[in-house]
Structure formats: C-alpha cells, structure tokens
Amino acid sequence: MARLDFDFARYVKERKGAVEQRARDGAVYSFAGDRRLKRTLTSGRPVLIALEGTNRLWTGKAKEALLADAVRVTDQQYPRVLAAAKAAARALALSGPDGPDVFVLPTAEAGPIRAETLGTVEEPYVFLAEDVINTLEDDELAAILAQQFAHVQNNHVVYGTALHYLNHSAASFVRWAVRPAIMALQAWHRRAIITCDRAALLSTRDYDLAARALVKVNLGLPRDEALDIDEYLANLPDKVGRVARYAEFFHSNPYLPKRLHALRVFTEGKLYQSLRGQEGGKAASDIDAEVSELLSVF
C-alpha cells in the first residue's frame, strides 16, 4: 500500500527550528487557506493578548480542571481507543507509536467538548467525550483521532486552545480584545478544520468511512444507525438561506455539508489518488481554490 510522508519528515526530527518550520508550512495535505490565515493571526494585538491569556489560564488552572475528570487512555484503560490512536498515528506518520496523549472525559463533565485538542506546542492533549467513543466503530474512532492528531501535526493547538477558552471563558480575558480575537480565530478555524478532516480521510483512505465518522460525532448519531452519506447530502436543502449563511460567519466550523463536500473535492486530487495507488488527479492548488470557493460565506 502506498505511503506518503505527510509532514516531510520534519515532525520526526527533533532539532532546532523544527517547530518553527512546521508552523510556517503545515503538513503536505494541509489546506492553503488554513496556512495563509494562520500566518497572519499573530499580527493583530487582540489575538496576541488572547494567546498570552490562554497560556496563563491553561497552565494556571484550566489544564488541571480538565485532567481532574479525565481518564488517560492506556492498554488498561480504554484499550480500544489506544488501538485506534496507534492506527491514526501510523497513518499520519507521527513520531512515537501512539501519537499525542488521549484522555476520555465523562459525558456529564465534558461540557462543550466532543473531540478536541487543547494545550501547548510542547504538551498537546486530545480529549474525547465518552459518549463519542460509544457511538463510533473502531475504524471511525481512528478517523476522528487522526483528525485531532492533525491539529498537532499542523501546529493548530495554541490557536485552537485560545478559541476554545475565548468562547467558553471570555470573562478571563481583556474585554475589548475578546470579540476581535474570536472573529479572527473563527475565520482561521473554519479553514483549519478542513485540514483536519483531510487527515481523517487520509488515515482511512475511504471517503464514506471518514464522512460517516464526522457526521456521527457532529450529530450524535447512535453507533448502530445506518448512514448513507450520499443520501444524507441529497436530502439536504439545495440552498442555505441568506440569514443562515451569514450566521456561519460567527461559527468556528463550516456547516457540516460544506465540510463533506470539501472532503469529496479533496478525493479528486493528486495526493489522495497517489495514496490509493492511482495516477492523475487535480493539482493541490486547483483543489484548494475549489474548496475556498465552497467555504465562502458571502
């Protein structure tokens, strides 16, 4: 089976400048819109203030508060999740046999967290709500973990952590900086999630499987419910109303149907086709241009 070096081997080489290079470039599958906006995030003072505040919040009390209720995934605790984590790490060519540390949160304590990666560059933590685990088959779970590992692989963690706490702990930040920082980070995150959805697909090499996992996590569907992705998309309204489209501007993720369509577009590219042992496919620049048009809110 074909194998690609998703992060150009720089992720597996611990040397001076490796983190900075990864921050600039991202993994080979990353969405150009994600990379472009990420480079501009720290040019605005509100985002810098948010990042500094998040770091203080996370290292002060937020990390301990989450970990107090969480169970670390090991071969003794949640071995099925550990097996899925190993499969995802192998698929994305991550350093280490298991990828980042994964923790399970009791559903009652998870709050807004379904599947999320929080922390710092040096210490990323992947959190899954327990009910998410129970809704996913093993290969779907591996896809969702690959999606979360992609946040680490593409240097998203500090920005995603800032957005999480701006959305859920805004009182901890400088009041005038909150709204501009949220808007900037949301605009970036709507593109970053496209990168991570691609990682879920690349880890499974199966569009229907990856798309099914995304739908299950986002809609909370039961584990045994049959789901045909083409039928799901066909039954959606042809057009999203103007008010709904503008409302997306204030969300951290694109609407789920857009994400599924963007993932379908990615399957037509050279990268995915070569991974499946096939020749041809669209250039990455053409794929990204098509996805950018798809994600446009206005």
Secondary structure per residue as TSV (DSSP state, phi and psi in degrees):
chain	resnum	aa	ss	phi	psi
A	1	M	-	360.0	136.0
A	2	A	-	-61.9	147.8
A	3	R	-	-135.5	133.4
A	4	L	-	-113.3	147.5
A	5	D	-	-86.7	91.5
A	6	F	T	-62.4	-31.6
A	7	D	T	-120.9	30.6
A	8	F	T	57.2	25.9
A	9	A	T	69.6	-4.1
A	10	R	T	-72.5	-26.4
A	11	Y	T	-68.4	-29.1
A	12	V	T	-92.1	1.7
A	13	K	-	-112.7	109.8
A	14	E	-	-85.5	100.0
A	15	R	-	-149.5	164.9
A	16	K	T	-58.8	129.1
A	17	G	T	92.6	-5.9
A	18	A	H	-65.5	-43.2
A	19	V	H	-63.7	-43.2
A	20	E	H	-62.5	-39.8
A	21	Q	H	-67.1	-40.9
A	22	R	H	-64.1	-37.8
A	23	A	H	-62.4	-36.6
A	24	R	H	-74.1	-43.3
A	25	D	H	-101.7	-35.6
A	26	G	-	73.9	176.6
A	27	A	-	-76.4	164.9
A	28	V	T	-64.0	-25.1
A	29	Y	T	-89.7	-2.8
A	30	S	-	-66.3	150.5
A	31	F	-	-77.3	132.8
A	32	A	H	-59.6	-34.7
A	33	G	H	-64.5	-35.5
A	34	D	H	-62.1	-51.1
A	35	R	H	-62.1	-42.2
A	36	R	H	-64.6	-48.1
A	37	L	H	-71.3	-33.8
A	38	K	H	-61.7	-35.1
A	39	R	H	-66.8	-22.7
A	40	T	H	-97.5	-8.5
A	41	L	G	-59.9	-42.0
A	42	T	G	-85.5	6.9
A	43	S	G	-81.3	-13.4
A	44	G	S	-104.4	135.6
A	45	R	H	-61.3	-40.3
A	46	P	H	-56.9	-40.9
A	47	V	H	-68.6	-39.6
A	48	L	H	-60.7	-42.7
A	49	I	H	-62.8	-41.4
A	50	A	H	-63.9	-41.4
A	51	L	H	-64.4	-42.9
A	52	E	H	-64.6	-42.9
A	53	G	H	-65.8	-38.9
A	54	T	H	-63.5	-42.4
A	55	N	H	-60.5	-42.0
A	56	R	H	-65.7	-42.0
A	57	L	H	-65.0	-44.8
A	58	W	I	-66.1	-48.4
A	59	T	I	-74.9	-19.7
A	60	G	I	-82.1	-59.0
A	61	K	I	-141.7	-23.3
A	62	A	I	-65.6	-43.8
A	63	K	H	-61.7	-47.5
A	64	E	H	-62.6	-37.5
A	65	A	H	-63.3	-41.1
A	66	L	H	-71.5	-46.2
A	67	L	H	-67.6	-23.7
A	68	A	H	-61.8	-31.4
A	69	D	H	-101.4	-3.8
A	70	A	-	-96.7	155.0
A	71	V	E	-116.4	122.9
A	72	R	E	-71.8	135.2
A	73	V	-	-75.7	124.1
A	74	T	-	-138.9	-177.7
A	75	D	S	-72.9	-10.7
A	76	Q	S	-99.1	-34.9
A	77	Q	S	-109.9	116.5
A	78	Y	S	58.4	57.7
A	79	P	H	-62.4	-28.2
A	80	R	H	-65.4	-38.5
A	81	V	H	-68.2	-39.6
A	82	L	H	-62.3	-42.0
A	83	A	H	-61.9	-40.6
A	84	A	H	-66.5	-38.3
A	85	A	H	-63.8	-41.7
A	86	K	H	-63.2	-41.5
A	87	A	H	-63.7	-42.3
A	88	A	H	-66.0	-41.9
A	89	A	H	-63.6	-41.6
A	90	R	H	-63.7	-43.6
A	91	A	H	-63.1	-33.4
A	92	L	T	-97.0	6.2
A	93	A	T	56.5	41.5
A	94	L	-	-76.3	153.0
A	95	S	S	-73.4	147.6
A	96	G	S	84.5	150.4
A	97	P	S	-75.0	-22.7
A	98	D	S	-117.1	-6.6
A	99	G	-	78.0	-167.0
A	100	P	S	-61.3	159.6
A	101	D	E	-62.7	137.8
A	102	V	E	-116.5	136.2
A	103	F	E	-127.6	144.1
A	104	V	E	-106.0	129.4
A	105	L	E	-103.8	132.6
A	106	P	-	-54.4	139.1
A	107	T	H	-54.4	-39.6
A	108	A	H	-66.8	-24.5
A	109	E	H	-100.8	-7.5
A	110	A	H	-73.3	-26.3
A	111	G	T	59.6	-127.8
A	112	P	T	-75.9	-7.4
A	113	I	-	-80.7	123.2
A	114	R	S	-107.7	-61.1
A	115	A	E	-144.1	116.6
A	116	E	E	-151.7	150.0
A	117	T	E	-117.5	121.4
A	118	L	E	-130.3	160.0
A	119	G	E	132.5	-143.8
A	120	T	-	-125.7	174.7
A	121	V	S	-58.9	-41.5
A	122	E	S	-77.8	-29.9
A	123	E	S	-134.3	80.3
A	124	P	E	-85.4	143.5
A	125	Y	E	-127.0	130.0
A	126	V	E	-98.0	126.9
A	127	F	E	-115.6	133.7
A	128	L	E	-124.3	135.3
A	129	A	E	-73.3	143.2
A	130	E	H	-61.0	-35.8
A	131	D	H	-68.3	-26.0
A	132	V	H	-64.2	-45.0
A	133	I	H	-58.2	-40.6
A	134	N	H	-73.6	-15.5
A	135	T	H	-91.9	-11.2
A	136	L	S	-108.6	139.6
A	137	E	-	-71.7	167.8
A	138	D	H	-57.9	-45.9
A	139	D	H	-71.4	-30.2
A	140	E	H	-68.9	-38.4
A	141	L	H	-63.2	-40.8
A	142	A	H	-62.7	-36.8
A	143	A	H	-64.8	-43.4
A	144	I	H	-67.8	-36.5
A	145	L	H	-68.2	-38.4
A	146	A	H	-61.5	-39.8
A	147	Q	H	-58.9	-43.5
A	148	Q	H	-71.8	-39.5
A	149	F	H	-61.5	-28.8
A	150	A	H	-63.7	-28.4
A	151	H	H	-61.7	-38.4
A	152	V	H	-71.4	-45.6
A	153	Q	H	-64.5	-25.2
A	154	N	T	-110.3	16.0
A	155	N	T	58.9	43.8
A	156	H	-	-92.8	-15.2
A	157	V	H	-60.8	-47.4
A	158	V	H	-66.0	-35.5
A	159	Y	H	-73.4	-41.7
A	160	G	H	-65.1	-36.2
A	161	T	H	-66.2	-41.4
A	162	A	H	-60.8	-44.5
A	163	L	H	-64.2	-40.5
A	164	H	H	-58.0	-48.6
A	165	Y	H	-79.4	-26.2
A	166	L	H	-63.9	-38.5
A	167	N	H	-73.0	-31.8
A	168	H	H	-117.0	-7.9
A	169	S	-	-142.0	45.1
A	170	A	G	-59.9	-27.5
A	171	A	G	-65.0	-15.6
A	172	S	G	-82.8	-2.9
A	173	F	S	-118.2	164.9
A	174	V	-	-60.4	122.9
A	175	R	H	-59.5	-42.6
A	176	W	H	-69.8	-20.3
A	177	A	H	-88.5	-15.7
A	178	V	H	-64.0	-55.1
A	179	R	H	-63.7	-47.6
A	180	P	H	-60.0	-38.8
A	181	A	H	-66.9	-42.1
A	182	I	H	-60.9	-45.6
A	183	M	H	-61.8	-43.3
A	184	A	H	-65.5	-43.9
A	185	L	H	-71.1	-34.9
A	186	Q	H	-64.9	-43.1
A	187	A	H	-58.8	-42.1
A	188	W	H	-66.7	-45.5
A	189	H	H	-65.6	-30.8
A	190	R	H	-62.2	-22.8
A	191	R	H	-95.7	-34.6
A	192	A	H	-62.7	-35.7
A	193	I	H	-66.4	-26.3
A	194	I	H	-65.2	-43.1
A	195	T	H	-55.9	-46.0
A	196	C	H	-72.9	-34.2
A	197	D	H	-61.5	-36.9
A	198	R	H	-63.2	-37.4
A	199	A	H	-63.3	-39.3
A	200	A	H	-60.1	-42.1
A	201	L	H	-67.4	-45.8
A	202	L	H	-64.7	-30.3
A	203	S	H	-73.6	-28.1
A	204	T	H	-99.6	-28.8
A	205	R	T	57.6	33.1
A	206	D	-	-148.2	107.0
A	207	Y	H	-59.6	-48.5
A	208	D	H	-60.0	-39.9
A	209	L	H	-65.4	-49.9
A	210	A	H	-63.2	-43.3
A	211	A	H	-64.7	-39.6
A	212	R	H	-61.8	-41.6
A	213	A	H	-61.9	-43.1
A	214	L	H	-63.3	-42.7
A	215	V	H	-65.5	-42.8
A	216	K	H	-61.0	-45.1
A	217	V	H	-66.2	-41.7
A	218	N	H	-77.8	-29.7
A	219	L	H	-104.1	-8.0
A	220	G	T	67.9	36.4
A	221	L	-	-73.2	147.8
A	222	P	-	-66.5	156.8
A	223	R	T	-60.7	-37.5
A	224	D	T	-93.6	6.6
A	225	E	-	-78.8	127.0
A	226	A	-	-68.8	140.4
A	227	L	-	-143.6	115.5
A	228	D	-	-100.9	114.1
A	229	I	H	-63.1	-43.5
A	230	D	H	-62.1	-39.5
A	231	E	H	-67.8	-39.8
A	232	Y	H	-59.3	-46.3
A	233	L	H	-70.1	-36.7
A	234	A	H	-66.4	-27.3
A	235	N	T	-87.8	-1.8
A	236	L	S	-80.6	155.3
A	237	P	-	-58.1	147.6
A	238	D	S	-64.7	-35.1
A	239	K	S	-131.7	146.1
A	240	V	-	-92.2	130.4
A	241	G	-	-59.0	157.6
A	242	R	H	-58.9	-43.0
A	243	V	H	-63.3	-42.5
A	244	A	H	-65.3	-38.3
A	245	R	H	-65.2	-41.7
A	246	Y	H	-69.0	-32.6
A	247	A	H	-62.9	-30.3
A	248	E	H	-61.4	-26.9
A	249	F	T	-59.0	-23.5
A	250	F	T	-103.8	13.3
A	251	H	S	-105.9	156.9
A	252	S	S	-84.2	-20.3
A	253	N	S	-125.0	149.7
A	254	P	-	-64.6	161.2
A	255	Y	-	-58.6	143.6
A	256	L	H	-54.9	-43.4
A	257	P	H	-58.0	-35.8
A	258	K	H	-63.4	-41.1
A	259	R	H	-63.3	-40.6
A	260	L	H	-68.0	-39.3
A	261	H	H	-65.3	-40.8
A	262	A	H	-62.9	-36.9
A	263	L	H	-67.8	-38.4
A	264	R	H	-63.1	-41.9
A	265	V	H	-59.9	-40.3
A	266	F	H	-62.5	-30.3
A	267	T	T	-65.7	-15.9
A	268	E	T	-87.8	-2.5
A	269	G	B	-86.2	164.2
A	270	K	H	-61.7	-38.3
A	271	L	H	-60.8	-51.8
A	272	Y	H	-67.4	-40.1
A	273	Q	H	-63.9	-40.8
A	274	S	H	-67.9	-33.6
A	275	L	H	-64.9	-29.9
A	276	R	T	-90.3	9.5
A	277	G	T	76.9	23.9
A	278	Q	-	-116.6	153.0
A	279	E	-	-97.0	162.9
A	280	G	-	88.2	-164.4
A	281	G	-	105.4	161.8
A	282	K	B	-76.5	152.4
A	283	A	-	-67.2	151.5
A	284	A	H	-58.5	-37.7
A	285	S	H	-64.7	-37.1
A	286	D	H	-69.9	-40.0
A	287	I	H	-61.2	-46.8
A	288	D	H	-66.9	-35.1
A	289	A	H	-65.7	-40.4
A	290	E	H	-66.4	-41.1
A	291	V	H	-67.6	-39.2
A	292	S	H	-58.9	-41.8
A	293	E	H	-65.2	-39.5
A	294	L	H	-63.7	-37.9
A	295	L	H	-80.9	-11.1
A	296	S	-	-56.5	130.4
A	297	V	-	-83.3	-36.9
A	298	F	-	-98.6	360.0
